[in-house]
Structure formats: structure tokens, C-alpha cells
Amino acid sequence: TSALYYSMLKIIRGKDSTAIQMFFYSFWQNLKQGCLLMLLFLIGIVFLCMDLNACRIIDNGLTGMIRILIIVLFVIWFMLFSYVFAILAQFDNTVKNILKNAIFMSIMNFGKTIKIFIVNAIPFVLFFGFPYVFIVTIPMWLMFGVSVIILINSKMFVKIFDEYIEEIKGAVAGEIME
């Protein structure tokens, strides 16, 4: 995912050379961090699903409110990880700082975060809400789905990241002038 974001962000900015070369360069460069981040994402999803299942099994007076809380946490987790792989593709950083930056950027750009969340949620809504439509469109999802979602998100991420890149450049220029 981060390799695809890396390539797409470069292409959108017009800094592409060869998409395949960019993809594999980023893939090998970000493999360890990407695997660790995906593992953290999956662990979080597993725990949230286990909590939802526990609420279904226990089903007392508080479970309704606990379900709502878990669903809110699931949405927040999903929004956070909507940023993680794009940040990994754009910036060199530690896993801890990538997570911090994902939280910060998702809050500071909340309007765009909602749009990114909606774009990322489309396949899940189709899969769980309209499984027949999803199954019929599987060939299109396999050929175009992920890349179209990454393209739409990358256009928003370029706008978000450019603000921070300009701040970094300004801070570095200020340090150099001092």
C-alpha cells in the first residue's frame, strides 16, 4: 500500500520516472515498517471485532452503548490507518512518529479525513451491504478498485502533505539564515 501511495504521489506531482521502478523502490524501502504497521492495524481490528463479539454474547443493558463506543473506535482506527501508509510513503520516520503524525494530520485535516474515510469505506459498504453487487463487480475491483481509491486519496494527500512540506522547508530555511 505504501509503495502504491509512493508511486501515485510522485505521479500526481509530475515527478514520475517509471511507475514500476518507483513502486519496487518504495516497496523494498518501506517493507519492514509497512509490515509492522499492517500488523498493528490488524491487531487493533481483531481486538475491536472480539469486543463486538463479546457484546453480542453478553448482551446486557450496557452492551448497546459499548457497541456504539466500539464502532466509534473502529472508525477512528480506520481513519488513523487511512493516513499511515501514505505518510510512510511520503516521509522517512519511525513507526511511533508515523502513528503520531497520522493522528495529528487526521485531526488537523478533519474534512479531508472524512472524505478519505468515505472513499476507503466504499468497498466495505458494498461487500457487507450489497454482497451481490460486490461479487458481480469483483473483476473491476481487482483491476481498478484499489488503484482508483489510492488515486483519489493521493490527490487529497498531496494537498495535505504539501502544507507540511512547506512548513518544513520554511523551518529549515529559517535555520540556515540564522
N, C-alpha and C positions, 0 to 999 in steps of 0.2 A: 504493500500500500504506500509506504513512504517512497519507494522507488518510482511508482507511478506518479505520485504527487511531485516529486523532484523533476521528473521529465515534463509534466504538464505545466508546472510553474515556470520552467525555463522557456517552454514553447510559447506560453502566453506573453511572457516578457520579450519575446523575439530573440532570445539568446540560445536558440537551439542549434545544435550541430547535427547529430544523428540521434534520433529518439532511442534507438536500440542501445547505442553506446551509453547515452545518459542513464537509461534505465538500469543497465547492468553495473555501471559505475556506482550509482547510488545504492543498488541492491546489496553489493558486497560491502560498501562503506557503512551502511546502516543495519546490517544483518543482526548483529548481537543486540543492539539497543531495540531494534524493531521486534525481535523475538521476545525480549524481556517485557516490553510494553504490551505486546499482544497477550502474553501470559498474565500480566496484571489485569488487563481488560477482561480476559476470560474468567479469571478467579473471581473478580467482582461480580460478573454476570452470574456465575454459578452460585455464589452466596446469596445474591438477590433472588434468584429463582428458588433456591432452597427455602428462603424466608417466605416467599409467596406460597410455596407448597406447604410449609408448616402452618401458615394461616388458614389454608384450605382444610387441613387435617384437624386443627384445634377448634376453629370456628366458635369462639365465644364472643362476648359483647364488644371487646376491643379490637378484634381482628379486622373489622371493616376499616377502622381508622389506621391500623397498622398497614393494611394493604395499600391504602392511599399513600402513606408515607413511603412504602417500598417502591411504589410506582413512581413517585416524585424522585426518589433516589436513583431509580433506574434511568429516568430521563436526564437527570444531572450527570450521571456516569456516562451515558451515551453522548451527551453534549460535550463533555470533557474529552472523551476519546475521539470525537469528531475533529478536534484540533491537534491531538497528539502526533499523529503520523505526518500531518502537513508541517508542523513545527520541526519534527525530526528531519524532514526533507529540506527545510529552509535554513535551519540554524544548527551549528555544532554546539552541543550542550550535553550535560549529564542527564540521566533519566530523571533524577529528582528535579532538576531545573526545567526539564521539558514539561513535567507534570505541573509544576508551579506556574510556568508560563501559559500552559493550556488553561488552567483555572483563571488566571488573570485576564488573558485575552478573551476568553469566552464571556466573562462578566463585563469587561470594558466594551465589547462589541456585541452586546446582547441582541440587538436587532438582527445583525448578520448571523449570529449564533442560532437564532430561531429559524432563519431561512435555511442554514446548513443542516440543522436538525431535521427539518421537514423534507429536504431533498434526500437525506440519508435514510429517513423513515419510510419512504415510498415502497421499496422492495418488501419491507417487513409488513406494512399495511396490506399490500397485495397478497403476500404469502399467507398471512393469518386471517385477513378479512375476506379475500376473494381468491381462495386457492385454485379454483378452476382457471381464472384469468391468468394467474401466475404460471400455472403449469403449461397453459397454451402458449404463453409468451417466453418460456424458458430459452428457446434458441436466441431470441432477441436480447434477453438479459445476459446470456453468456457472451454474445458478440459485442454488444454495445452498452449494456446496463451499467456496469461498474465504471467504464471509461467515461460515459456521459455524466455520471454522478460526480466523478473526480474532476471532470472539466468544469462543470457548474460550480462546484465548491472551490476549485482553484481560482476561478475568476474573482470570487469573494475573498479568498485568502490573499491574493496579490494585493488587493486594496488594503486589507488589514495589515499584512506584513510590511508593506511599503511605508506605512506610518512609523512603525518601529525601526525600520532600517534607516529612515531619515533621521530619527532621534539619535540612533547610534552614531551615524555619520556626523551629526551636529556635535555630539558629545566628544567624539574623537577629534574633530577639527578644533573644538574649543581647547582641548588638552594640548594639541600641537601648537596652537597660537600662544599658549601661556608659556 
